[in-house]
Amino acid sequence: SKISDQQRDPALSLASAMIAIFGVAWCWGPGTADTSEDDKFAELLLHLVSVEMYLFLQEAAHQVSEPSIGSISSPPQSPNRLHRMIAVSFSIMEAFLGYLANTEVHPLIASLPALHSAIANGMGVVVEFLTQAKDRMDAHAPIVLACVRLLCAWVVEDTDAALTTKELLPFVLTVCSGADAEGIDATSFLLPALLVLSTDSLQRGVRVIRCVIAHGG
């Protein structure tokens, strides 16, 4: 809150680029992350991304319909900046999801609970956005597909996410079916999530199969 968008946006974009090149471990610098001091940058970055996701998705929902997510108002964002920074924030979140799914790094991260909390907060915003979007937004909108992609990544890396996302499954399949029709390969991120959802329990597996069949799978 103490810096402007003109300072925050390039910083997040740079962090996203560095993570894409060097991996999430870059956030801890050289050596082993085994103290809370080492964790400070990663924790700050992920919490900032979580907050930015809330603000960006709130604004995206506000541009389409009322009411927007939550009750905190934010200044209107230009469409170009909104889409660009959603992509940046999502790329960082997805990278952390994959990195923290590796249990071998867990003993090396002192602030693991705080990082998981930031992920849960950010993904909670995505779930809430999609819950509203299924009734108010075009299922073919790029931002909806981006949210579905991130949601699928979360389900794959965190099986507990299945309990939160199961009600969104029909809408997720609708979004991905539309993406495939437009030449976008949604199977690459949808199929791994479906496998996780279907193997979690027999009852959920039957539900997943029925949803897939109903949507022409």
BARO-862197 format. One record per residue (C-alpha): x, y, z; residue number from 1. Coordinates in nm, 2 decimals. Example, Ala and Ser with C-alpha at 12.3 -4.5 7.8 and 13.67 -1.06 7.14 Angstrom:
2
atom c1 = 1.23&c2 = -0.45&c3 = 0.78&titor = 1;
atom c1 = 1.37&c2 = -0.11&c3 = 0.71&titor = 2;
END
This chain:
217
atom c1 = 0.00&c2 = 0.00&c3 = 0.00&titor = 1;
atom c1 = 0.30&c2 = 0.23&c3 = 0.04&titor = 2;
atom c1 = 0.40&c2 = 0.21&c3 = -0.33&titor = 3;
atom c1 = 0.22&c2 = 0.30&c3 = -0.65&titor = 4;
atom c1 = 0.11&c2 = 0.08&c3 = -0.93&titor = 5;
atom c1 = 0.39&c2 = 0.23&c3 = -1.14&titor = 6;
atom c1 = 0.64&c2 = 0.08&c3 = -0.89&titor = 7;
atom c1 = 0.45&c2 = -0.24&c3 = -0.80&titor = 8;
atom c1 = 0.37&c2 = -0.36&c3 = -1.15&titor = 9;
atom c1 = 0.73&c2 = -0.37&c3 = -1.28&titor = 10;
atom c1 = 0.84&c2 = -0.54&c3 = -0.96&titor = 11;
atom c1 = 0.58&c2 = -0.82&c3 = -1.00&titor = 12;
atom c1 = 0.66&c2 = -0.85&c3 = -1.37&titor = 13;
atom c1 = 1.03&c2 = -0.88&c3 = -1.30&titor = 14;
atom c1 = 0.96&c2 = -1.14&c3 = -1.02&titor = 15;
atom c1 = 0.75&c2 = -1.34&c3 = -1.26&titor = 16;
atom c1 = 1.02&c2 = -1.33&c3 = -1.53&titor = 17;
atom c1 = 1.29&c2 = -1.43&c3 = -1.29&titor = 18;
atom c1 = 1.08&c2 = -1.73&c3 = -1.16&titor = 19;
atom c1 = 1.01&c2 = -1.83&c3 = -1.52&titor = 20;
atom c1 = 1.39&c2 = -1.84&c3 = -1.59&titor = 21;
atom c1 = 1.54&c2 = -1.96&c3 = -1.26&titor = 22;
atom c1 = 1.24&c2 = -2.13&c3 = -1.09&titor = 23;
atom c1 = 1.07&c2 = -2.05&c3 = -0.76&titor = 24;
atom c1 = 1.39&c2 = -2.14&c3 = -0.57&titor = 25;
atom c1 = 1.52&c2 = -1.80&c3 = -0.69&titor = 26;
atom c1 = 1.30&c2 = -1.63&c3 = -0.43&titor = 27;
atom c1 = 1.53&c2 = -1.77&c3 = -0.16&titor = 28;
atom c1 = 1.85&c2 = -1.67&c3 = -0.33&titor = 29;
atom c1 = 2.16&c2 = -1.89&c3 = -0.33&titor = 30;
atom c1 = 2.20&c2 = -2.16&c3 = -0.07&titor = 31;
atom c1 = 1.94&c2 = -2.34&c3 = 0.14&titor = 32;
atom c1 = 1.63&c2 = -2.17&c3 = 0.27&titor = 33;
atom c1 = 1.63&c2 = -2.29&c3 = 0.63&titor = 34;
atom c1 = 1.55&c2 = -1.98&c3 = 0.83&titor = 35;
atom c1 = 1.26&c2 = -1.74&c3 = 0.86&titor = 36;
atom c1 = 1.50&c2 = -1.46&c3 = 0.73&titor = 37;
atom c1 = 1.55&c2 = -1.66&c3 = 0.41&titor = 38;
atom c1 = 1.17&c2 = -1.69&c3 = 0.37&titor = 39;
atom c1 = 1.08&c2 = -1.33&c3 = 0.40&titor = 40;
atom c1 = 1.10&c2 = -1.24&c3 = 0.03&titor = 41;
atom c1 = 0.90&c2 = -1.54&c3 = -0.09&titor = 42;
atom c1 = 0.64&c2 = -1.49&c3 = 0.18&titor = 43;
atom c1 = 0.61&c2 = -1.12&c3 = 0.10&titor = 44;
atom c1 = 0.58&c2 = -1.19&c3 = -0.28&titor = 45;
atom c1 = 0.32&c2 = -1.46&c3 = -0.24&titor = 46;
atom c1 = 0.11&c2 = -1.25&c3 = 0.00&titor = 47;
atom c1 = 0.13&c2 = -0.95&c3 = -0.24&titor = 48;
atom c1 = 0.02&c2 = -1.17&c3 = -0.53&titor = 49;
atom c1 = -0.27&c2 = -1.30&c3 = -0.33&titor = 50;
atom c1 = -0.38&c2 = -0.94&c3 = -0.25&titor = 51;
atom c1 = -0.33&c2 = -0.83&c3 = -0.61&titor = 52;
atom c1 = -0.54&c2 = -1.13&c3 = -0.74&titor = 53;
atom c1 = -0.82&c2 = -1.02&c3 = -0.51&titor = 54;
atom c1 = -0.81&c2 = -0.66&c3 = -0.64&titor = 55;
atom c1 = -0.77&c2 = -0.75&c3 = -1.01&titor = 56;
atom c1 = -1.05&c2 = -1.01&c3 = -1.01&titor = 57;
atom c1 = -1.27&c2 = -0.78&c3 = -0.81&titor = 58;
atom c1 = -1.23&c2 = -0.52&c3 = -1.08&titor = 59;
atom c1 = -1.28&c2 = -0.77&c3 = -1.36&titor = 60;
atom c1 = -1.61&c2 = -0.88&c3 = -1.20&titor = 61;
atom c1 = -1.71&c2 = -0.52&c3 = -1.15&titor = 62;
atom c1 = -1.65&c2 = -0.44&c3 = -1.52&titor = 63;
atom c1 = -1.90&c2 = -0.71&c3 = -1.61&titor = 64;
atom c1 = -2.17&c2 = -0.70&c3 = -1.35&titor = 65;
atom c1 = -2.27&c2 = -0.59&c3 = -1.00&titor = 66;
atom c1 = -2.20&c2 = -0.66&c3 = -0.72&titor = 67;
atom c1 = -1.83&c2 = -0.73&c3 = -0.75&titor = 68;
atom c1 = -1.63&c2 = -0.97&c3 = -0.53&titor = 69;
atom c1 = -1.63&c2 = -0.86&c3 = -0.17&titor = 70;
atom c1 = -1.70&c2 = -0.52&c3 = -0.05&titor = 71;
atom c1 = -1.37&c2 = -0.34&c3 = -0.09&titor = 72;
atom c1 = -1.38&c2 = -0.09&c3 = -0.37&titor = 73;
atom c1 = -1.07&c2 = -0.02&c3 = -0.58&titor = 74;
atom c1 = -1.00&c2 = 0.24&c3 = -0.85&titor = 75;
atom c1 = -1.10&c2 = 0.14&c3 = -1.20&titor = 76;
atom c1 = -0.82&c2 = -0.03&c3 = -1.39&titor = 77;
atom c1 = -0.74&c2 = 0.00&c3 = -1.76&titor = 78;
atom c1 = -0.83&c2 = -0.33&c3 = -1.95&titor = 79;
atom c1 = -0.47&c2 = -0.36&c3 = -2.07&titor = 80;
atom c1 = -0.31&c2 = -0.33&c3 = -1.73&titor = 81;
atom c1 = -0.58&c2 = -0.55&c3 = -1.57&titor = 82;
atom c1 = -0.52&c2 = -0.84&c3 = -1.82&titor = 83;
atom c1 = -0.14&c2 = -0.80&c3 = -1.81&titor = 84;
atom c1 = -0.12&c2 = -0.80&c3 = -1.43&titor = 85;
atom c1 = -0.37&c2 = -1.09&c3 = -1.39&titor = 86;
atom c1 = -0.14&c2 = -1.29&c3 = -1.61&titor = 87;
atom c1 = 0.16&c2 = -1.19&c3 = -1.41&titor = 88;
atom c1 = 0.00&c2 = -1.27&c3 = -1.08&titor = 89;
atom c1 = -0.14&c2 = -1.61&c3 = -1.20&titor = 90;
atom c1 = 0.20&c2 = -1.72&c3 = -1.34&titor = 91;
atom c1 = 0.36&c2 = -1.65&c3 = -1.00&titor = 92;
atom c1 = 0.08&c2 = -1.83&c3 = -0.81&titor = 93;
atom c1 = 0.09&c2 = -2.13&c3 = -1.04&titor = 94;
atom c1 = 0.47&c2 = -2.16&c3 = -1.01&titor = 95;
atom c1 = 0.45&c2 = -2.16&c3 = -0.63&titor = 96;
atom c1 = 0.18&c2 = -2.43&c3 = -0.65&titor = 97;
atom c1 = 0.41&c2 = -2.66&c3 = -0.84&titor = 98;
atom c1 = 0.71&c2 = -2.58&c3 = -0.62&titor = 99;
atom c1 = 0.54&c2 = -2.63&c3 = -0.29&titor = 100;
atom c1 = 0.38&c2 = -2.95&c3 = -0.41&titor = 101;
atom c1 = 0.73&c2 = -3.10&c3 = -0.39&titor = 102;
atom c1 = 0.74&c2 = -3.23&c3 = -0.03&titor = 103;
atom c1 = 1.12&c2 = -3.26&c3 = -0.04&titor = 104;
atom c1 = 1.15&c2 = -2.88&c3 = -0.01&titor = 105;
atom c1 = 0.91&c2 = -2.85&c3 = 0.29&titor = 106;
atom c1 = 1.18&c2 = -2.91&c3 = 0.56&titor = 107;
atom c1 = 1.38&c2 = -2.63&c3 = 0.40&titor = 108;
atom c1 = 1.10&c2 = -2.37&c3 = 0.43&titor = 109;
atom c1 = 1.05&c2 = -2.22&c3 = 0.77&titor = 110;
atom c1 = 0.74&c2 = -2.02&c3 = 0.67&titor = 111;
atom c1 = 0.56&c2 = -2.30&c3 = 0.49&titor = 112;
atom c1 = 0.23&c2 = -2.25&c3 = 0.68&titor = 113;
atom c1 = 0.23&c2 = -1.88&c3 = 0.58&titor = 114;
atom c1 = 0.30&c2 = -1.96&c3 = 0.22&titor = 115;
atom c1 = 0.01&c2 = -2.22&c3 = 0.21&titor = 116;
atom c1 = -0.21&c2 = -1.96&c3 = 0.38&titor = 117;
atom c1 = -0.13&c2 = -1.71&c3 = 0.10&titor = 118;
atom c1 = -0.21&c2 = -1.97&c3 = -0.16&titor = 119;
atom c1 = -0.54&c2 = -2.06&c3 = 0.00&titor = 120;
atom c1 = -0.64&c2 = -1.69&c3 = 0.02&titor = 121;
atom c1 = -0.55&c2 = -1.63&c3 = -0.35&titor = 122;
atom c1 = -0.73&c2 = -1.94&c3 = -0.47&titor = 123;
atom c1 = -1.03&c2 = -1.86&c3 = -0.26&titor = 124;
atom c1 = -1.07&c2 = -1.55&c3 = -0.46&titor = 125;
atom c1 = -1.05&c2 = -1.75&c3 = -0.78&titor = 126;
atom c1 = -1.32&c2 = -1.99&c3 = -0.66&titor = 127;
atom c1 = -1.54&c2 = -1.70&c3 = -0.56&titor = 128;
atom c1 = -1.48&c2 = -1.53&c3 = -0.90&titor = 129;
atom c1 = -1.57&c2 = -1.84&c3 = -1.09&titor = 130;
atom c1 = -1.88&c2 = -1.90&c3 = -0.87&titor = 131;
atom c1 = -2.01&c2 = -1.56&c3 = -0.97&titor = 132;
atom c1 = -1.88&c2 = -1.59&c3 = -1.33&titor = 133;
atom c1 = -2.09&c2 = -1.90&c3 = -1.40&titor = 134;
atom c1 = -2.41&c2 = -1.70&c3 = -1.37&titor = 135;
atom c1 = -2.29&c2 = -1.36&c3 = -1.49&titor = 136;
atom c1 = -2.01&c2 = -1.39&c3 = -1.74&titor = 137;
atom c1 = -1.94&c2 = -1.54&c3 = -2.08&titor = 138;
atom c1 = -1.78&c2 = -1.88&c3 = -2.03&titor = 139;
atom c1 = -1.55&c2 = -1.80&c3 = -2.33&titor = 140;
atom c1 = -1.40&c2 = -1.49&c3 = -2.17&titor = 141;
atom c1 = -1.02&c2 = -1.52&c3 = -2.16&titor = 142;
atom c1 = -1.01&c2 = -1.42&c3 = -1.79&titor = 143;
atom c1 = -1.26&c2 = -1.70&c3 = -1.71&titor = 144;
atom c1 = -1.04&c2 = -1.96&c3 = -1.89&titor = 145;
atom c1 = -0.73&c2 = -1.82&c3 = -1.71&titor = 146;
atom c1 = -0.90&c2 = -1.87&c3 = -1.37&titor = 147;
atom c1 = -1.01&c2 = -2.23&c3 = -1.47&titor = 148;
atom c1 = -0.65&c2 = -2.31&c3 = -1.57&titor = 149;
atom c1 = -0.52&c2 = -2.19&c3 = -1.23&titor = 150;
atom c1 = -0.80&c2 = -2.37&c3 = -1.05&titor = 151;
atom c1 = -0.70&c2 = -2.70&c3 = -1.23&titor = 152;
atom c1 = -0.34&c2 = -2.65&c3 = -1.13&titor = 153;
atom c1 = -0.45&c2 = -2.60&c3 = -0.77&titor = 154;
atom c1 = -0.66&c2 = -2.92&c3 = -0.77&titor = 155;
atom c1 = -0.36&c2 = -3.12&c3 = -0.91&titor = 156;
atom c1 = -0.11&c2 = -2.99&c3 = -0.65&titor = 157;
atom c1 = -0.35&c2 = -2.98&c3 = -0.35&titor = 158;
atom c1 = -0.60&c2 = -3.26&c3 = -0.32&titor = 159;
atom c1 = -0.78&c2 = -3.08&c3 = -0.04&titor = 160;
atom c1 = -0.88&c2 = -2.82&c3 = -0.31&titor = 161;
atom c1 = -1.12&c2 = -3.09&c3 = -0.46&titor = 162;
atom c1 = -1.36&c2 = -3.03&c3 = -0.17&titor = 163;
atom c1 = -1.37&c2 = -2.66&c3 = -0.25&titor = 164;
atom c1 = -1.41&c2 = -2.69&c3 = -0.63&titor = 165;
atom c1 = -1.64&c2 = -2.98&c3 = -0.68&titor = 166;
atom c1 = -1.95&c2 = -2.76&c3 = -0.73&titor = 167;
atom c1 = -1.77&c2 = -2.57&c3 = -1.01&titor = 168;
atom c1 = -1.70&c2 = -2.88&c3 = -1.21&titor = 169;
atom c1 = -1.99&c2 = -2.84&c3 = -1.46&titor = 170;
atom c1 = -1.89&c2 = -2.48&c3 = -1.53&titor = 171;
atom c1 = -1.53&c2 = -2.58&c3 = -1.56&titor = 172;
atom c1 = -1.62&c2 = -2.84&c3 = -1.83&titor = 173;
atom c1 = -1.83&c2 = -2.58&c3 = -2.01&titor = 174;
atom c1 = -1.54&c2 = -2.34&c3 = -2.02&titor = 175;
atom c1 = -1.29&c2 = -2.60&c3 = -2.14&titor = 176;
atom c1 = -1.53&c2 = -2.74&c3 = -2.40&titor = 177;
atom c1 = -1.56&c2 = -2.38&c3 = -2.54&titor = 178;
atom c1 = -1.18&c2 = -2.34&c3 = -2.54&titor = 179;
atom c1 = -1.13&c2 = -2.66&c3 = -2.73&titor = 180;
atom c1 = -1.38&c2 = -2.55&c3 = -2.99&titor = 181;
atom c1 = -1.18&c2 = -2.23&c3 = -3.04&titor = 182;
atom c1 = -0.86&c2 = -2.43&c3 = -3.09&titor = 183;
atom c1 = -0.72&c2 = -2.38&c3 = -2.74&titor = 184;
atom c1 = -0.58&c2 = -2.70&c3 = -2.58&titor = 185;
atom c1 = -0.76&c2 = -2.71&c3 = -2.25&titor = 186;
atom c1 = -0.71&c2 = -3.08&c3 = -2.21&titor = 187;
atom c1 = -0.35&c2 = -3.03&c3 = -2.10&titor = 188;
atom c1 = -0.46&c2 = -2.87&c3 = -1.77&titor = 189;
atom c1 = -0.81&c2 = -3.01&c3 = -1.74&titor = 190;
atom c1 = -0.73&c2 = -3.38&c3 = -1.76&titor = 191;
atom c1 = -0.48&c2 = -3.40&c3 = -1.47&titor = 192;
atom c1 = -0.74&c2 = -3.22&c3 = -1.25&titor = 193;
atom c1 = -1.02&c2 = -3.46&c3 = -1.36&titor = 194;
atom c1 = -0.80&c2 = -3.75&c3 = -1.27&titor = 195;
atom c1 = -0.74&c2 = -3.61&c3 = -0.92&titor = 196;
atom c1 = -1.11&c2 = -3.54&c3 = -0.87&titor = 197;
atom c1 = -1.22&c2 = -3.88&c3 = -0.99&titor = 198;
atom c1 = -0.98&c2 = -4.08&c3 = -0.78&titor = 199;
atom c1 = -1.05&c2 = -3.90&c3 = -0.46&titor = 200;
atom c1 = -1.35&c2 = -4.11&c3 = -0.39&titor = 201;
atom c1 = -1.59&c2 = -4.35&c3 = -0.57&titor = 202;
atom c1 = -1.88&c2 = -4.11&c3 = -0.53&titor = 203;
atom c1 = -1.69&c2 = -3.82&c3 = -0.67&titor = 204;
atom c1 = -1.55&c2 = -4.03&c3 = -0.95&titor = 205;
atom c1 = -1.90&c2 = -4.12&c3 = -1.06&titor = 206;
atom c1 = -2.00&c2 = -3.75&c3 = -1.05&titor = 207;
atom c1 = -1.70&c2 = -3.65&c3 = -1.26&titor = 208;
atom c1 = -1.78&c2 = -3.91&c3 = -1.52&titor = 209;
atom c1 = -2.14&c2 = -3.81&c3 = -1.54&titor = 210;
atom c1 = -2.04&c2 = -3.44&c3 = -1.58&titor = 211;
atom c1 = -1.79&c2 = -3.53&c3 = -1.85&titor = 212;
atom c1 = -2.06&c2 = -3.73&c3 = -2.04&titor = 213;
atom c1 = -2.31&c2 = -3.46&c3 = -2.00&titor = 214;
atom c1 = -2.07&c2 = -3.21&c3 = -2.16&titor = 215;
atom c1 = -2.00&c2 = -3.43&c3 = -2.46&titor = 216;
atom c1 = -1.68&c2 = -3.58&c3 = -2.32&titor = 217;
END
